[in-house]
Amino acid sequence: MTARSGATIILARLVAFLAMATVALGAIGLPVKAKPSPGTAIVLKLDGAIGPASASYLIDGLEQAREEGAALTIIEMDTPGGLDTSMREIIQEILAMPVPVVTYVHPSGARAASAGTYILYASHVAAMTPGTNLGAATPIQIGAPPGQPSEPGKAGDAEDAEAAAPKNASERKAVNDAVAYIRSLAELRGRNADWGEKAVREAASLSASSALDQNVIDIVAPDLDSLLKQLDGRTVSVMGQERQLSTANLAISQVEPDWLDRLLATITNPNVALILMMIGVYGLFFEFWNPGSFVPGTIGAISLLVALYALAALPVDIAGVALILLGLALMVAEAFAPSFGILGIGGLAAFVFGAVIMFDTDVPQFRIDWSVIAAVALFSAGLLIAVARVGIRSLRRRVETGSEELIGARAKVLDWKSGEGHVFVHSERWNATGPDALEKGATVTVEGISGLQLEVSLPGESVD
């Protein structure tokens, strides 16, 4: 086994292990969705940033409640916000629901920030637990800089309002669209549209009690039992028809994400998507480097396809993806066409910069973590150094194949006369020229080759 094939097998096993470990994250704890029935309140939990996975889970849960004829659907919410596209998908499903939907910001300390505020406004009933807050619904690209959000208690201050004010036509367009959207939801549900606009334009926030006083929400309840008691007898408008809720004796059915939702949540994590893409590219690289091993190529192709699926569901910046692919191409080119590190260093720089700008959003939960970028960059740099060392070692190694391999070899004289004759070297008979007088059976050294003729000399001598 050569050193290169041994290294390839080790790297292929590493690729296989990383791919299986990544996919296995989505297969941990796979509860089966409970089947609701009439007289049941379905409880869905939205915990964390709103993205493709949470949207899929909520939409599936709402669809299940509709199909099974559940009496009520409750969304327990604790979210810092999320992606606009996922939020709108959830709201469209809520607005089309024939089953009343209650959004409940719970437990104490939870929040319905940014996209969560829109979902709260869209629900048939909006409820909060004491000690929770909502608001700060300004489109994040025009609000406070990433990592410096406005404090809930100060969101309406003049400084914050000025910071959140749109600076150009594109930002004004985004703000006006968000204002129109939240006002339309407020008017549909009979809630405070003016405060909704303030939440968008000034990133305003409210506590649970203040939200109840200002007609932003309908109920403040410390727990689920209290919420059901306050809902009992309340009249809501469902698809244009008034409906009285009867929640006194409802059974509670908790619906957890199924394995598909958990897998989607895993692969649509930007960090996991980047790792899968790297596994895919390097897996194919190892396969091309050592054809016929099949394992790295198979795992690489699967990982790359899964990564592309995840990227299609996320807000991807094309320039970032192009830079990552360029960086990988340059690093692979360094392995096949050594350039003393120029291609490799350039590829590494392009990869890091592309990973930083890869996702077109300022939502922290949907950006690649710096630690992941550093880890992948270090792995790539290590692989690059290993390939460079193999290349340098091969350049220094004595040639062992081809006609050049004969130079320096020892040959045996078969016959000789006047500086010409035949020698036997490496099981072959060759024409040769050299010293005028050589004896049959003498040992000579091959000094050069010209066509099918060797130049030989006695050991310790050299041909001029």
C-alpha positions as CSV (number, residue, x, y, z in Angstrom):
1,M,0.0,0.0,0.0
2,T,1.5,3.4,-1.0
3,A,1.6,6.4,1.4
4,R,-0.9,8.3,-0.7
5,S,-3.5,5.5,-0.8
6,G,-3.1,5.0,3.0
7,A,-3.7,8.7,3.6
8,T,-6.7,8.6,1.3
9,I,-8.3,5.7,3.2
10,I,-7.8,7.5,6.5
11,L,-9.3,10.7,5.1
12,A,-12.2,8.8,3.5
13,R,-13.0,7.2,6.8
14,L,-12.9,10.7,8.4
15,V,-15.3,12.0,5.8
16,A,-17.7,9.0,6.3
17,F,-17.6,9.5,10.1
18,L,-18.3,13.3,9.9
19,A,-21.2,12.8,7.4
20,M,-22.8,10.0,9.5
21,A,-22.4,12.1,12.7
22,T,-24.0,15.1,11.0
23,V,-27.0,13.3,9.7
24,A,-27.4,11.4,13.0
25,L,-28.0,14.7,14.8
26,G,-31.4,14.8,13.1
27,A,-32.3,11.3,14.3
28,I,-31.9,11.8,18.0
29,G,-35.3,11.6,19.8
30,L,-37.9,11.0,17.2
31,P,-41.3,11.3,18.8
32,V,-44.4,10.3,16.8
33,K,-47.0,13.0,16.3
34,A,-50.1,12.4,18.5
35,K,-53.4,12.2,16.6
36,P,-55.9,14.8,17.9
37,S,-59.6,14.4,18.0
38,P,-62.6,16.6,18.5
39,G,-62.6,18.1,21.9
40,T,-58.8,18.4,21.9
41,A,-56.5,21.4,22.0
42,I,-53.4,20.9,20.0
43,V,-50.3,22.5,21.5
44,L,-47.4,23.4,19.2
45,K,-44.1,24.8,20.5
46,L,-42.2,27.5,18.7
47,D,-38.9,27.8,20.6
48,G,-36.0,29.6,18.9
49,A,-35.5,31.4,15.6
50,I,-38.2,31.1,12.9
51,G,-36.8,29.3,9.9
52,P,-37.6,26.7,7.3
53,A,-37.7,23.9,9.9
54,S,-40.0,25.7,12.4
55,A,-42.2,26.8,9.6
56,S,-42.5,23.2,8.3
57,Y,-43.3,22.0,11.8
58,L,-46.0,24.6,12.5
59,I,-47.6,24.2,9.1
60,D,-47.7,20.5,9.5
61,G,-49.2,20.8,13.0
62,L,-51.9,23.3,11.8
63,E,-52.7,21.0,8.8
64,Q,-53.0,18.1,11.2
65,A,-55.4,20.0,13.5
66,R,-57.5,20.9,10.5
67,E,-57.7,17.4,9.1
68,E,-58.4,15.8,12.5
69,G,-61.0,18.4,13.5
70,A,-59.3,19.7,16.6
71,A,-61.3,22.3,18.6
72,L,-58.4,24.7,19.2
73,T,-54.7,25.1,18.3
74,I,-52.3,26.8,20.7
75,I,-48.8,27.9,19.6
76,E,-46.5,28.3,22.6
77,M,-44.0,30.9,21.4
78,D,-40.6,32.0,22.6
79,T,-38.7,33.5,19.6
80,P,-36.2,36.3,18.9
81,G,-37.5,36.5,15.3
82,G,-36.4,34.9,12.2
83,L,-36.7,34.8,8.4
84,D,-39.3,36.8,6.7
85,T,-40.2,34.1,4.2
86,S,-40.8,31.5,6.9
87,M,-42.8,33.9,9.0
88,R,-45.1,34.7,6.0
89,E,-45.6,31.0,5.3
90,I,-46.8,30.5,8.9
91,I,-49.1,33.5,8.8
92,Q,-50.7,32.4,5.6
93,E,-51.5,29.0,7.1
94,I,-52.9,30.7,10.2
95,L,-55.1,33.0,8.2
96,A,-56.5,30.0,6.2
97,M,-57.2,27.9,9.3
98,P,-60.9,26.9,10.0
99,V,-59.7,26.0,13.5
100,P,-59.1,28.9,16.0
101,V,-55.4,29.6,16.6
102,V,-54.2,31.0,19.9
103,T,-50.6,32.2,20.0
104,Y,-49.3,32.2,23.6
105,V,-46.0,33.8,24.6
106,H,-44.9,31.4,27.3
107,P,-43.2,30.7,29.7
108,S,-42.2,33.7,31.8
109,G,-39.1,35.3,30.4
110,A,-40.1,34.4,26.8
111,R,-40.5,36.9,24.0
112,A,-42.3,37.3,20.7
113,A,-39.8,39.7,19.0
114,S,-39.6,40.7,15.4
115,A,-41.3,37.9,13.3
116,G,-43.0,36.6,16.4
117,T,-44.9,39.9,16.8
118,Y,-46.4,39.5,13.3
119,I,-47.5,35.9,14.1
120,L,-49.1,37.1,17.4
121,Y,-51.0,39.8,15.4
122,A,-52.2,37.2,12.9
123,S,-53.6,34.8,15.4
124,H,-57.3,34.6,16.3
125,V,-56.4,35.1,20.0
126,A,-53.1,36.6,21.3
127,A,-52.0,35.8,24.8
128,M,-48.9,36.3,27.0
129,T,-47.6,35.1,30.3
130,P,-46.6,37.7,32.9
131,G,-42.9,38.5,32.5
132,T,-42.8,38.3,28.7
133,N,-42.5,40.9,26.0
134,L,-43.2,41.5,22.3
135,G,-42.2,44.0,19.7
136,A,-39.1,45.2,17.9
137,A,-40.6,44.3,14.6
138,T,-38.4,46.5,12.4
139,P,-36.9,44.7,9.4
140,I,-33.5,43.8,10.9
141,Q,-31.4,45.0,8.0
142,I,-32.4,48.6,8.7
143,G,-32.5,48.4,12.5
144,A,-29.7,48.4,15.0
145,P,-26.4,46.9,13.9
146,P,-26.1,43.1,14.5
147,G,-25.3,42.3,18.0
148,Q,-26.6,45.7,19.2
149,P,-30.4,45.4,19.4
150,S,-32.5,48.1,21.1
151,E,-33.3,47.4,24.7
152,P,-37.0,46.6,25.3
153,G,-37.5,49.5,27.6
154,K,-35.8,52.0,25.4
155,A,-37.0,51.1,22.0
156,G,-39.1,54.2,21.6
157,D,-36.4,56.7,22.5
158,A,-35.4,59.3,20.0
159,E,-32.0,57.9,19.5
160,D,-33.4,54.4,18.7
161,A,-36.1,55.9,16.4
162,E,-33.4,57.8,14.5
163,A,-31.2,54.7,14.3
164,A,-34.0,52.6,13.0
165,A,-35.2,55.2,10.5
166,P,-34.8,54.1,6.9
167,K,-31.8,55.7,5.1
168,N,-32.6,55.1,1.5
169,A,-35.3,54.1,-0.9
170,S,-34.8,50.4,-0.5
171,E,-35.0,50.6,3.3
172,R,-38.1,52.8,3.1
173,K,-39.7,50.3,0.8
174,A,-39.0,47.5,3.2
175,V,-40.3,49.5,6.2
176,N,-43.5,50.6,4.4
177,D,-44.2,47.0,3.3
178,A,-43.7,45.8,6.9
179,V,-46.0,48.5,8.2
180,A,-48.7,47.8,5.7
181,Y,-48.5,44.1,6.5
182,I,-48.8,44.4,10.3
183,R,-51.6,47.0,10.0
184,S,-53.6,44.7,7.8
185,L,-53.2,41.9,10.4
186,A,-54.2,44.3,13.2
187,E,-57.3,45.4,11.3
188,L,-58.2,41.8,10.5
189,R,-58.1,40.8,14.2
190,G,-59.3,44.2,15.7
191,R,-56.0,45.0,17.4
192,N,-54.0,48.2,17.9
193,A,-52.7,49.0,14.4
194,D,-51.0,52.2,15.5
195,W,-48.8,50.4,18.0
196,G,-48.0,47.7,15.4
197,E,-46.8,50.5,13.1
198,K,-44.7,51.9,16.0
199,A,-43.2,48.4,16.6
200,V,-42.0,48.4,12.9
201,R,-40.9,52.0,12.5
202,E,-39.4,52.5,16.0
203,A,-38.6,49.0,17.1
204,A,-41.0,49.5,20.1
205,S,-41.5,46.8,22.6
206,L,-44.2,46.1,25.3
207,S,-44.5,44.0,28.4
208,A,-47.5,41.6,28.8
209,S,-49.6,43.9,31.0
210,S,-48.9,47.0,28.8
211,A,-49.8,45.0,25.7
212,L,-53.1,44.0,27.2
213,D,-53.8,47.6,28.2
214,Q,-53.1,48.9,24.7
215,N,-55.2,46.2,22.9
216,V,-52.2,44.5,21.4
217,I,-53.1,41.2,22.9
218,D,-56.3,39.7,24.3
219,I,-55.3,37.7,27.4
220,V,-52.6,37.6,30.1
221,A,-52.5,34.1,31.6
222,P,-49.8,32.6,33.9
223,D,-50.2,29.0,32.6
224,L,-52.1,26.9,30.1
225,D,-55.0,26.0,32.5
226,S,-55.6,29.7,33.2
227,L,-55.5,30.4,29.4
228,L,-58.1,27.7,28.7
229,K,-60.4,29.1,31.4
230,Q,-60.2,32.6,30.1
231,L,-60.8,31.4,26.5
232,D,-64.0,29.6,27.5
233,G,-67.0,31.4,26.2
234,R,-64.9,33.9,24.2
235,T,-66.2,34.7,20.7
236,V,-63.7,34.9,17.8
237,S,-64.0,35.4,14.1
238,V,-62.9,32.4,12.1
239,M,-62.9,32.8,8.3
240,G,-65.5,35.5,8.5
241,Q,-67.8,33.6,10.9
242,E,-68.3,34.2,14.6
243,R,-67.5,31.2,16.7
244,Q,-67.8,30.8,20.5
245,L,-65.0,28.9,22.1
246,S,-65.8,26.1,24.6
247,T,-62.5,25.2,26.2
248,A,-63.5,24.1,29.7
249,N,-63.1,20.4,29.1
250,L,-60.6,20.3,26.3
251,A,-58.0,17.6,26.4
252,I,-54.4,18.8,25.7
253,S,-52.4,17.1,23.0
254,Q,-48.7,18.1,22.7
255,V,-47.5,17.7,19.1
256,E,-43.7,17.4,18.9
257,P,-41.7,17.8,15.7
258,D,-41.4,14.5,13.8
259,W,-38.1,13.1,12.5
260,L,-38.4,14.9,9.2
261,D,-38.8,18.3,10.9
262,R,-35.8,17.5,13.2
263,L,-33.7,16.5,10.2
264,L,-34.7,19.6,8.4
265,A,-33.8,21.7,11.4
266,T,-30.4,20.0,11.5
267,I,-29.5,20.4,7.8
268,T,-30.9,24.0,7.5
269,N,-28.6,25.1,10.3
270,P,-26.1,27.2,8.3
271,N,-23.2,25.7,10.2
272,V,-24.3,22.2,9.3
273,A,-25.0,23.2,5.7
274,L,-21.5,24.5,5.3
275,I,-19.9,21.4,6.9
276,L,-22.0,19.1,4.6
277,M,-20.9,21.1,1.6
278,M,-17.3,20.8,2.6
279,I,-17.7,17.0,3.2
280,G,-19.3,16.8,-0.3
281,V,-16.5,18.7,-2.1
282,Y,-13.7,16.9,-0.3
283,G,-15.4,13.5,-0.7
284,L,-15.5,14.0,-4.4
285,F,-11.9,15.3,-4.4
286,F,-10.7,12.2,-2.6
287,E,-12.6,10.0,-5.1
288,F,-11.0,11.7,-8.1
289,W,-7.6,11.6,-6.3
290,N,-7.8,7.8,-5.8
291,P,-10.5,6.5,-8.3
292,G,-12.2,3.3,-7.4
293,S,-12.5,3.7,-3.6
294,F,-16.2,4.6,-4.0
295,V,-16.8,5.4,-0.3
296,P,-15.6,9.1,-0.3
297,G,-17.3,9.7,-3.7
298,T,-20.6,8.2,-2.6
299,I,-20.7,10.1,0.8
300,G,-19.5,13.2,-0.9
301,A,-22.2,13.2,-3.6
302,I,-24.9,12.6,-1.0
303,S,-23.6,15.3,1.4
304,L,-23.3,17.8,-1.4
305,L,-26.9,17.2,-2.6
306,V,-28.2,17.5,1.0
307,A,-26.2,20.7,1.4
308,L,-27.6,22.2,-1.8
309,Y,-31.1,21.3,-0.6
310,A,-30.4,23.1,2.7
311,L,-29.0,26.2,0.9
312,A,-32.1,26.4,-1.3
313,A,-34.2,26.8,1.8
314,L,-32.0,29.5,3.3
315,P,-31.4,33.1,2.3
316,V,-28.1,32.6,0.4
317,D,-25.9,35.3,-1.0
318,I,-24.8,34.0,-4.5
319,A,-21.5,36.0,-4.2
320,G,-20.7,34.1,-0.9
321,V,-21.3,30.7,-2.5
322,A,-19.3,31.7,-5.6
323,L,-16.3,32.7,-3.4
324,I,-16.5,29.4,-1.4
325,L,-16.5,27.3,-4.6
326,L,-13.7,29.4,-6.0
327,G,-11.7,28.9,-2.8
328,L,-12.3,25.2,-2.9
329,A,-11.3,25.0,-6.6
330,L,-8.1,26.9,-5.9
331,M,-7.2,24.6,-3.0
332,V,-7.9,21.5,-5.1
333,A,-5.8,23.0,-7.9
334,E,-2.9,23.4,-5.5
335,A,-3.0,19.7,-4.9
336,F,-2.8,18.9,-8.6
337,A,-0.6,21.8,-9.8
338,P,1.6,22.9,-6.9
339,S,2.3,26.7,-7.0
340,F,4.4,27.0,-3.8
341,G,1.2,27.9,-1.9
342,I,-0.1,30.8,-3.9
343,L,-3.2,29.0,-5.1
344,G,-3.8,27.4,-1.7
345,I,-3.5,30.6,0.2
346,G,-5.7,32.5,-2.3
347,G,-8.2,29.7,-2.1
348,L,-8.2,29.7,1.7
349,A,-8.8,33.5,1.8
350,A,-11.6,33.3,-0.8
351,F,-13.2,30.5,1.2
352,V,-13.2,32.4,4.6
353,F,-14.5,35.6,3.0
354,G,-17.3,33.7,1.2
355,A,-18.3,31.9,4.4
356,V,-18.7,35.2,6.2
357,I,-21.1,36.7,3.5
358,M,-22.7,33.4,2.5
359,F,-26.1,34.0,4.1
360,D,-27.9,37.2,3.3
361,T,-29.5,37.9,6.7
362,D,-28.5,39.6,9.9
363,V,-30.5,37.1,12.1
364,P,-27.7,35.7,14.3
365,Q,-29.3,32.2,14.3
366,F,-29.0,32.1,10.5
367,R,-25.4,33.1,10.1
368,I,-22.3,30.9,10.2
369,D,-20.5,30.9,13.5
370,W,-16.9,32.1,13.4
371,S,-15.8,29.0,15.3
372,V,-17.1,26.8,12.5
373,I,-15.4,29.0,9.8
374,A,-12.2,28.8,11.7
375,A,-12.4,25.0,12.2
376,V,-13.2,24.3,8.5
377,A,-10.5,26.8,7.4
378,L,-7.9,25.1,9.7
379,F,-8.9,21.7,8.4
380,S,-8.5,22.9,4.8
381,A,-5.2,24.5,5.6
382,G,-4.0,21.3,7.3
383,L,-5.1,19.2,4.2
384,L,-3.4,21.7,2.0
385,I,-0.1,21.5,4.0
386,A,-0.3,17.7,3.9
387,V,-0.8,17.6,0.1
388,A,2.1,20.1,-0.3
389,R,4.4,17.9,1.8
390,V,3.5,14.9,-0.3
391,G,4.3,16.9,-3.4
392,I,7.6,18.2,-2.1
393,R,8.6,14.7,-0.9
394,S,7.8,13.2,-4.3
395,L,10.0,15.9,-6.1
396,R,12.9,14.9,-3.9
397,R,12.5,11.2,-4.3
398,R,14.6,9.4,-6.8
399,V,12.8,8.5,-10.1
400,E,11.8,4.8,-10.0
401,T,10.1,4.4,-13.4
402,G,10.7,5.2,-17.0
403,S,14.0,5.6,-18.9
404,E,15.3,8.2,-16.3
405,E,15.3,5.5,-13.7
406,L,18.3,3.9,-15.5
407,I,20.6,6.8,-14.7
408,G,22.9,5.7,-11.9
409,A,22.0,2.0,-12.3
410,R,24.7,-0.7,-12.3
411,A,25.0,-2.7,-15.6
412,K,27.0,-5.8,-16.6
413,V,29.1,-5.8,-19.7
414,L,28.1,-8.5,-22.2
415,D,30.6,-7.8,-25.0
416,W,32.8,-4.8,-25.7
417,K,35.2,-3.5,-28.5
418,S,36.7,0.0,-29.1
419,G,34.4,1.8,-26.7
420,E,31.2,0.2,-27.9
421,G,29.3,-2.9,-26.9
422,H,26.3,-4.3,-25.1
423,V,25.4,-4.2,-21.4
424,F,22.7,-6.0,-19.4
425,V,20.7,-3.8,-17.0
426,H,17.3,-4.4,-15.4
427,S,16.8,-7.6,-17.3
428,E,17.3,-5.9,-20.6
429,R,20.1,-5.9,-23.2
430,W,21.2,-2.4,-24.3
431,N,23.6,-0.9,-26.8
432,A,26.2,1.1,-24.9
433,T,29.2,3.4,-25.4
434,G,31.9,4.2,-22.9
435,P,35.6,3.6,-22.0
436,D,37.7,2.1,-24.8
437,A,38.7,-1.0,-22.9
438,L,36.2,-3.0,-20.9
439,E,36.2,-6.7,-20.1
440,K,33.3,-9.0,-20.4
441,G,31.4,-9.3,-17.1
442,A,32.7,-6.0,-15.8
443,T,30.3,-3.8,-13.8
444,V,29.7,-0.3,-15.1
445,T,27.4,2.6,-14.1
446,V,24.9,4.1,-16.5
447,E,25.6,7.8,-16.8
448,G,23.2,8.8,-19.5
449,I,20.8,7.7,-22.2
450,S,20.4,8.8,-25.8
451,G,17.6,7.1,-27.7
452,L,18.2,3.4,-27.4
453,Q,21.9,3.7,-26.4
454,L,23.4,4.1,-22.9
455,E,26.5,5.9,-21.9
456,V,28.4,4.0,-19.2
457,S,31.5,4.4,-17.1
458,L,33.4,2.5,-14.6
459,P,32.3,2.9,-11.0
460,G,33.8,6.0,-9.5
461,E,34.3,7.6,-12.9
462,S,32.0,9.9,-14.9
463,V,31.4,10.6,-18.5
464,D,32.6,14.1,-19.6
